Amino acid sequence: MKNINANTAINAAVSYASVNAKDVCNLDVRHTEGFYEVTFENDWTRYDCYVDDADGEVLGFDSRPLPEHVMLAELNRATA
C-alpha cells in the first residue's frame, strides 16, 4: 500500500476545515508513524488536523479562535 505525501495531507486538512487554500497561513506539517499532523491558521482561527498517512482520512480535528491581539495585528498589517 502506498502512503500519501505531505501535500495530500495538507489538502485533506484544508478541505476538511472548509478553508480556502489561499487564506491558509502559518502552515506546519509533521509526520510521525501512521499520520500527519497539519497545523495552520487563517485570519481568525487556528486548525489542528490529524490525517492518516495510508489513505488521507482525517482522524482528528480541532479548531479555535486566535487570540484577539493576533487578529488585530493581522488586520493592521492588511490595511497598512
Backbone atoms as SQL, in Angstrom:
CREATE TABLE atoms (id INTEGER PRIMARY KEY, chain TEXT, resi INTEGER, resn TEXT, atom TEXT, x REAL, y REAL, z REAL);
INSERT INTO atoms VALUES
  (1, 'A', 1, 'MET', 'N', 0.845, -1.185, 0.000),
  (2, 'A', 1, 'MET', 'CA', 0.000, 0.000, 0.000),
  (3, 'A', 1, 'MET', 'C', 0.892, 1.251, 0.000),
  (4, 'A', 2, 'LYS', 'N', 0.583, 2.183, -0.866),
  (5, 'A', 2, 'LYS', 'CA', 1.356, 3.410, -0.966),
  (6, 'A', 2, 'LYS', 'C', 0.793, 4.468, -0.023),
  (7, 'A', 3, 'ASN', 'N', 1.665, 5.074, 0.761),
  (8, 'A', 3, 'ASN', 'CA', 1.243, 6.129, 1.675),
  (9, 'A', 3, 'ASN', 'C', 1.114, 7.457, 0.947),
  (10, 'A', 4, 'ILE', 'N', 0.298, 8.336, 1.490),
  (11, 'A', 4, 'ILE', 'CA', 0.122, 9.666, 0.908),
  (12, 'A', 4, 'ILE', 'C', 1.340, 10.532, 1.238),
  (13, 'A', 5, 'ASN', 'N', 1.496, 11.642, 0.523),
  (14, 'A', 5, 'ASN', 'CA', 2.576, 12.574, 0.818),
  (15, 'A', 5, 'ASN', 'C', 2.041, 13.763, 1.618),
  (16, 'A', 6, 'ALA', 'N', 2.939, 14.649, 2.024),
  (17, 'A', 6, 'ALA', 'CA', 2.568, 15.796, 2.847),
  (18, 'A', 6, 'ALA', 'C', 1.565, 16.712, 2.145),
  (19, 'A', 7, 'ASN', 'N', 1.724, 16.925, 0.845),
  (20, 'A', 7, 'ASN', 'CA', 0.785, 17.795, 0.117),
  (21, 'A', 7, 'ASN', 'C', -0.630, 17.244, 0.124),
  (22, 'A', 8, 'THR', 'N', -0.755, 15.945, -0.003),
  (23, 'A', 8, 'THR', 'CA', -2.083, 15.322, 0.049),
  (24, 'A', 8, 'THR', 'C', -2.687, 15.493, 1.436),
  (25, 'A', 9, 'ALA', 'N', -1.865, 15.356, 2.476),
  (26, 'A', 9, 'ALA', 'CA', -2.348, 15.550, 3.849),
  (27, 'A', 9, 'ALA', 'C', -2.806, 16.990, 4.074),
  (28, 'A', 10, 'ILE', 'N', -2.045, 17.948, 3.544),
  (29, 'A', 10, 'ILE', 'CA', -2.424, 19.358, 3.665),
  (30, 'A', 10, 'ILE', 'C', -3.756, 19.600, 2.967),
  (31, 'A', 11, 'ASN', 'N', -3.904, 19.107, 1.755),
  (32, 'A', 11, 'ASN', 'CA', -5.161, 19.291, 1.020),
  (33, 'A', 11, 'ASN', 'C', -6.337, 18.672, 1.759),
  (34, 'A', 12, 'ALA', 'N', -6.136, 17.503, 2.357),
  (35, 'A', 12, 'ALA', 'CA', -7.208, 16.854, 3.111),
  (36, 'A', 12, 'ALA', 'C', -7.602, 17.695, 4.322),
  (37, 'A', 13, 'ALA', 'N', -6.616, 18.233, 5.028),
  (38, 'A', 13, 'ALA', 'CA', -6.888, 19.034, 6.225),
  (39, 'A', 13, 'ALA', 'C', -7.601, 20.339, 5.887),
  (40, 'A', 14, 'VAL', 'N', -7.119, 21.033, 4.869),
  (41, 'A', 14, 'VAL', 'CA', -7.720, 22.310, 4.469),
  (42, 'A', 14, 'VAL', 'C', -9.149, 22.088, 3.969),
  (43, 'A', 15, 'SER', 'N', -9.343, 21.049, 3.195),
  (44, 'A', 15, 'SER', 'CA', -10.676, 20.726, 2.705),
  (45, 'A', 15, 'SER', 'C', -11.621, 20.381, 3.861),
  (46, 'A', 16, 'TYR', 'N', -11.147, 19.592, 4.794),
  (47, 'A', 16, 'TYR', 'CA', -11.971, 19.195, 5.942),
  (48, 'A', 16, 'TYR', 'C', -12.388, 20.426, 6.760),
  (49, 'A', 17, 'ALA', 'N', -11.472, 21.395, 6.867),
  (50, 'A', 17, 'ALA', 'CA', -11.757, 22.622, 7.620),
  (51, 'A', 17, 'ALA', 'C', -12.639, 23.593, 6.847),
  (52, 'A', 18, 'SER', 'N', -12.887, 23.314, 5.576),
  (53, 'A', 18, 'SER', 'CA', -13.667, 24.200, 4.704),
  (54, 'A', 18, 'SER', 'C', -13.047, 25.594, 4.616),
  (55, 'A', 19, 'VAL', 'N', -11.725, 25.619, 4.493),
  (56, 'A', 19, 'VAL', 'CA', -10.979, 26.866, 4.378),
  (57, 'A', 19, 'VAL', 'C', -10.460, 26.969, 2.942),
  (58, 'A', 20, 'ASN', 'N', -10.511, 28.171, 2.393),
  (59, 'A', 20, 'ASN', 'CA', -9.958, 28.411, 1.064),
  (60, 'A', 20, 'ASN', 'C', -8.434, 28.334, 1.169),
  (61, 'A', 21, 'ALA', 'N', -7.799, 27.583, 0.303),
  (62, 'A', 21, 'ALA', 'CA', -6.353, 27.374, 0.360),
  (63, 'A', 21, 'ALA', 'C', -5.569, 28.687, 0.314),
  (64, 'A', 22, 'LYS', 'N', -6.078, 29.698, -0.370),
  (65, 'A', 22, 'LYS', 'CA', -5.360, 30.982, -0.451),
  (66, 'A', 22, 'LYS', 'C', -5.372, 31.737, 0.879),
  (67, 'A', 23, 'ASP', 'N', -6.253, 31.339, 1.801),
  (68, 'A', 23, 'ASP', 'CA', -6.340, 32.001, 3.101),
  (69, 'A', 23, 'ASP', 'C', -5.496, 31.318, 4.179),
  (70, 'A', 24, 'VAL', 'N', -4.827, 30.238, 3.828),
  (71, 'A', 24, 'VAL', 'CA', -4.030, 29.483, 4.792),
  (72, 'A', 24, 'VAL', 'C', -2.695, 30.185, 5.033),
  (73, 'A', 25, 'CYS', 'N', -2.323, 30.306, 6.313),
  (74, 'A', 25, 'CYS', 'CA', -1.008, 30.839, 6.662),
  (75, 'A', 25, 'CYS', 'C', -0.466, 30.061, 7.863),
  (76, 'A', 26, 'ASN', 'N', 0.778, 30.293, 8.180),
  (77, 'A', 26, 'ASN', 'CA', 1.441, 29.623, 9.308),
  (78, 'A', 26, 'ASN', 'C', 1.251, 28.113, 9.264),
  (79, 'A', 27, 'LEU', 'N', 1.490, 27.541, 8.121),
  (80, 'A', 27, 'LEU', 'CA', 1.311, 26.106, 7.890),
  (81, 'A', 27, 'LEU', 'C', 2.490, 25.327, 8.454),
  (82, 'A', 28, 'ASP', 'N', 2.186, 24.252, 9.176),
  (83, 'A', 28, 'ASP', 'CA', 3.210, 23.364, 9.705),
  (84, 'A', 28, 'ASP', 'C', 2.730, 21.930, 9.526),
  (85, 'A', 29, 'VAL', 'N', 3.597, 21.071, 9.001),
  (86, 'A', 29, 'VAL', 'CA', 3.250, 19.667, 8.786),
  (87, 'A', 29, 'VAL', 'C', 4.316, 18.809, 9.445),
  (88, 'A', 30, 'ARG', 'N', 3.870, 17.875, 10.256),
  (89, 'A', 30, 'ARG', 'CA', 4.787, 16.929, 10.898),
  (90, 'A', 30, 'ARG', 'C', 4.299, 15.522, 10.627),
  (91, 'A', 31, 'HIS', 'N', 5.242, 14.654, 10.312),
  (92, 'A', 31, 'HIS', 'CA', 4.886, 13.260, 10.040),
  (93, 'A', 31, 'HIS', 'C', 5.442, 12.386, 11.156),
  (94, 'A', 32, 'THR', 'N', 4.585, 11.572, 11.729),
  (95, 'A', 32, 'THR', 'CA', 5.006, 10.560, 12.679),
  (96, 'A', 32, 'THR', 'C', 4.501, 9.235, 12.162),
  (97, 'A', 33, 'GLU', 'N', 4.809, 8.201, 12.845),
  (98, 'A', 33, 'GLU', 'CA', 4.400, 6.884, 12.364),
  (99, 'A', 33, 'GLU', 'C', 2.878, 6.777, 12.333),
  (100, 'A', 34, 'GLY', 'N', 2.344, 6.684, 11.145),
  (101, 'A', 34, 'GLY', 'CA', 0.915, 6.463, 10.981),
  (102, 'A', 34, 'GLY', 'C', 0.077, 7.662, 10.591),
  (103, 'A', 35, 'PHE', 'N', 0.576, 8.881, 10.820),
  (104, 'A', 35, 'PHE', 'CA', -0.254, 10.037, 10.480),
  (105, 'A', 35, 'PHE', 'C', 0.579, 11.296, 10.297),
  (106, 'A', 36, 'TYR', 'N', -0.072, 12.285, 9.656),
  (107, 'A', 36, 'TYR', 'CA', 0.464, 13.641, 9.549),
  (108, 'A', 36, 'TYR', 'C', -0.301, 14.526, 10.512),
  (109, 'A', 37, 'GLU', 'N', 0.409, 15.407, 11.184),
  (110, 'A', 37, 'GLU', 'CA', -0.236, 16.461, 11.963),
  (111, 'A', 37, 'GLU', 'C', -0.093, 17.740, 11.151),
  (112, 'A', 38, 'VAL', 'N', -1.212, 18.301, 10.732),
  (113, 'A', 38, 'VAL', 'CA', -1.229, 19.511, 9.909),
  (114, 'A', 38, 'VAL', 'C', -1.821, 20.637, 10.757),
  (115, 'A', 39, 'THR', 'N', -1.024, 21.681, 10.972),
  (116, 'A', 39, 'THR', 'CA', -1.466, 22.837, 11.747),
  (117, 'A', 39, 'THR', 'C', -1.390, 24.056, 10.842),
  (118, 'A', 40, 'PHE', 'N', -2.455, 24.864, 10.858),
  (119, 'A', 40, 'PHE', 'CA', -2.465, 26.071, 10.037),
  (120, 'A', 40, 'PHE', 'C', -3.444, 27.069, 10.610),
  (121, 'A', 41, 'GLU', 'N', -3.396, 28.282, 10.076),
  (122, 'A', 41, 'GLU', 'CA', -4.285, 29.363, 10.507),
  (123, 'A', 41, 'GLU', 'C', -4.863, 30.063, 9.290),
  (124, 'A', 42, 'ASN', 'N', -5.980, 30.744, 9.527),
  (125, 'A', 42, 'ASN', 'CA', -6.442, 31.762, 8.591),
  (126, 'A', 42, 'ASN', 'C', -6.514, 33.055, 9.406),
  (127, 'A', 43, 'ASP', 'N', -7.224, 34.047, 8.968),
  (128, 'A', 43, 'ASP', 'CA', -7.224, 35.335, 9.672),
  (129, 'A', 43, 'ASP', 'C', -7.757, 35.259, 11.098),
  (130, 'A', 44, 'TRP', 'N', -8.623, 34.294, 11.397),
  (131, 'A', 44, 'TRP', 'CA', -9.317, 34.297, 12.683),
  (132, 'A', 44, 'TRP', 'C', -9.187, 33.008, 13.489),
  (133, 'A', 45, 'THR', 'N', -8.718, 31.932, 12.881),
  (134, 'A', 45, 'THR', 'CA', -8.806, 30.619, 13.515),
  (135, 'A', 45, 'THR', 'C', -7.521, 29.825, 13.334),
  (136, 'A', 46, 'ARG', 'N', -7.199, 29.009, 14.346),
  (137, 'A', 46, 'ARG', 'CA', -6.091, 28.050, 14.256),
  (138, 'A', 46, 'ARG', 'C', -6.708, 26.659, 14.136),
  (139, 'A', 47, 'TYR', 'N', -6.153, 25.841, 13.254),
  (140, 'A', 47, 'TYR', 'CA', -6.658, 24.500, 12.994),
  (141, 'A', 47, 'TYR', 'C', -5.561, 23.468, 13.255),
  (142, 'A', 48, 'ASP', 'N', -5.938, 22.366, 13.870),
  (143, 'A', 48, 'ASP', 'CA', -5.059, 21.213, 14.047),
  (144, 'A', 48, 'ASP', 'C', -5.793, 20.015, 13.469),
  (145, 'A', 49, 'CYS', 'N', -5.122, 19.308, 12.583),
  (146, 'A', 49, 'CYS', 'CA', -5.770, 18.193, 11.905),
  (147, 'A', 49, 'CYS', 'C', -4.801, 17.014, 11.828),
  (148, 'A', 50, 'TYR', 'N', -5.312, 15.834, 12.101),
  (149, 'A', 50, 'TYR', 'CA', -4.520, 14.608, 12.027),
  (150, 'A', 50, 'TYR', 'C', -5.036, 13.777, 10.866),
  (151, 'A', 51, 'VAL', 'N', -4.130, 13.451, 9.948),
  (152, 'A', 51, 'VAL', 'CA', -4.501, 12.788, 8.703),
  (153, 'A', 51, 'VAL', 'C', -3.755, 11.457, 8.605),
  (154, 'A', 52, 'ASP', 'N', -4.492, 10.385, 8.371),
  (155, 'A', 52, 'ASP', 'CA', -3.913, 9.052, 8.224),
  (156, 'A', 52, 'ASP', 'C', -2.958, 9.046, 7.038),
  (157, 'A', 53, 'ASP', 'N', -1.731, 8.563, 7.253),
  (158, 'A', 53, 'ASP', 'CA', -0.758, 8.603, 6.163),
  (159, 'A', 53, 'ASP', 'C', -0.939, 7.474, 5.147),
  (160, 'A', 54, 'ALA', 'N', -1.850, 6.558, 5.414),
  (161, 'A', 54, 'ALA', 'CA', -2.100, 5.476, 4.458),
  (162, 'A', 54, 'ALA', 'C', -3.127, 5.868, 3.407),
  (163, 'A', 55, 'ASP', 'N', -4.176, 6.568, 3.842),
  (164, 'A', 55, 'ASP', 'CA', -5.275, 6.822, 2.899),
  (165, 'A', 55, 'ASP', 'C', -5.793, 8.259, 2.878),
  (166, 'A', 56, 'GLY', 'N', -5.251, 9.149, 3.720),
  (167, 'A', 56, 'GLY', 'CA', -5.674, 10.542, 3.711),
  (168, 'A', 56, 'GLY', 'C', -6.930, 10.827, 4.504),
  (169, 'A', 57, 'GLU', 'N', -7.418, 9.847, 5.256),
  (170, 'A', 57, 'GLU', 'CA', -8.617, 10.053, 6.077),
  (171, 'A', 57, 'GLU', 'C', -8.271, 10.953, 7.256),
  (172, 'A', 58, 'VAL', 'N', -9.166, 11.905, 7.563),
  (173, 'A', 58, 'VAL', 'CA', -8.977, 12.774, 8.719),
  (174, 'A', 58, 'VAL', 'C', -9.336, 11.978, 9.965),
  (175, 'A', 59, 'LEU', 'N', -8.360, 11.837, 10.859),
  (176, 'A', 59, 'LEU', 'CA', -8.542, 11.050, 12.076),
  (177, 'A', 59, 'LEU', 'C', -8.979, 11.903, 13.259),
  (178, 'A', 60, 'GLY', 'N', -8.597, 13.164, 13.248),
  (179, 'A', 60, 'GLY', 'CA', -8.955, 14.070, 14.329),
  (180, 'A', 60, 'GLY', 'C', -8.841, 15.500, 13.849),
  (181, 'A', 61, 'PHE', 'N', -9.635, 16.373, 14.467),
  (182, 'A', 61, 'PHE', 'CA', -9.692, 17.761, 14.008),
  (183, 'A', 61, 'PHE', 'C', -10.058, 18.649, 15.182),
  (184, 'A', 62, 'ASP', 'N', -9.395, 19.808, 15.267),
  (185, 'A', 62, 'ASP', 'CA', -9.705, 20.786, 16.303),
  (186, 'A', 62, 'ASP', 'C', -9.504, 22.174, 15.710),
  (187, 'A', 63, 'SER', 'N', -10.339, 23.098, 16.106),
  (188, 'A', 63, 'SER', 'CA', -10.163, 24.496, 15.693),
  (189, 'A', 63, 'SER', 'C', -10.500, 25.389, 16.873),
  (190, 'A', 64, 'ARG', 'N', -9.831, 26.539, 16.912),
  (191, 'A', 64, 'ARG', 'CA', -10.093, 27.501, 17.976),
  (192, 'A', 64, 'ARG', 'C', -9.757, 28.900, 17.474),
  (193, 'A', 65, 'PRO', 'N', -10.454, 29.901, 17.991),
  (194, 'A', 65, 'PRO', 'CA', -10.183, 31.274, 17.557),
  (195, 'A', 65, 'PRO', 'C', -8.781, 31.702, 17.978),
  (196, 'A', 66, 'LEU', 'N', -8.172, 32.528, 17.150),
  (197, 'A', 66, 'LEU', 'CA', -6.885, 33.107, 17.515),
  (198, 'A', 66, 'LEU', 'C', -7.098, 34.146, 18.607),
  (199, 'A', 67, 'PRO', 'N', -6.100, 34.364, 19.454),
  (200, 'A', 67, 'PRO', 'CA', -6.221, 35.435, 20.453),
  (201, 'A', 67, 'PRO', 'C', -6.460, 36.776, 19.769),
  (202, 'A', 68, 'GLU', 'N', -7.176, 37.650, 20.422),
  (203, 'A', 68, 'GLU', 'CA', -7.566, 38.931, 19.834),
  (204, 'A', 68, 'GLU', 'C', -6.365, 39.740, 19.364),
  (205, 'A', 69, 'HIS', 'N', -5.269, 39.759, 20.106),
  (206, 'A', 69, 'HIS', 'CA', -4.111, 40.565, 19.698),
  (207, 'A', 69, 'HIS', 'C', -3.497, 40.053, 18.399),
  (208, 'A', 70, 'VAL', 'N', -3.584, 38.770, 18.136),
  (209, 'A', 70, 'VAL', 'CA', -3.074, 38.217, 16.883),
  (210, 'A', 70, 'VAL', 'C', -3.964, 38.653, 15.723),
  (211, 'A', 71, 'MET', 'N', -5.278, 38.590, 15.927),
  (212, 'A', 71, 'MET', 'CA', -6.214, 39.000, 14.879),
  (213, 'A', 71, 'MET', 'C', -6.051, 40.486, 14.563),
  (214, 'A', 72, 'LEU', 'N', -5.893, 41.325, 15.594),
  (215, 'A', 72, 'LEU', 'CA', -5.739, 42.762, 15.374),
  (216, 'A', 72, 'LEU', 'C', -4.429, 43.073, 14.648),
  (217, 'A', 73, 'ALA', 'N', -3.371, 42.376, 14.971),
  (218, 'A', 73, 'ALA', 'CA', -2.101, 42.580, 14.281),
  (219, 'A', 73, 'ALA', 'C', -2.237, 42.235, 12.799),
  (220, 'A', 74, 'GLU', 'N', -2.926, 41.135, 12.485),
  (221, 'A', 74, 'GLU', 'CA', -3.157, 40.754, 11.086),
  (222, 'A', 74, 'GLU', 'C', -3.993, 41.800, 10.370),
  (223, 'A', 75, 'LEU', 'N', -5.029, 42.290, 11.028),
  (224, 'A', 75, 'LEU', 'CA', -5.891, 43.300, 10.434),
  (225, 'A', 75, 'LEU', 'C', -5.113, 44.587, 10.161),
  (226, 'A', 76, 'ASN', 'N', -4.293, 45.008, 11.106),
  (227, 'A', 76, 'ASN', 'CA', -3.483, 46.219, 10.924),
  (228, 'A', 76, 'ASN', 'C', -2.476, 46.055, 9.794),
  (229, 'A', 77, 'ARG', 'N', -1.867, 44.871, 9.706),
  (230, 'A', 77, 'ARG', 'CA', -0.896, 44.631, 8.642),
  (231, 'A', 77, 'ARG', 'C', -1.584, 44.644, 7.275),
  (232, 'A', 78, 'ALA', 'N', -2.784, 44.121, 7.193),
  (233, 'A', 78, 'ALA', 'CA', -3.505, 44.056, 5.916),
  (234, 'A', 78, 'ALA', 'C', -3.948, 45.425, 5.431),
  (235, 'A', 79, 'THR', 'N', -4.211, 46.333, 6.364),
  (236, 'A', 79, 'THR', 'CA', -4.694, 47.653, 5.971),
  (237, 'A', 79, 'THR', 'C', -3.567, 48.675, 5.862),
  (238, 'A', 80, 'ALA', 'N', -2.365, 48.297, 6.213),
  (239, 'A', 80, 'ALA', 'CA', -1.226, 49.254, 6.175),
  (240, 'A', 80, 'ALA', 'C', -0.703, 49.424, 4.760);
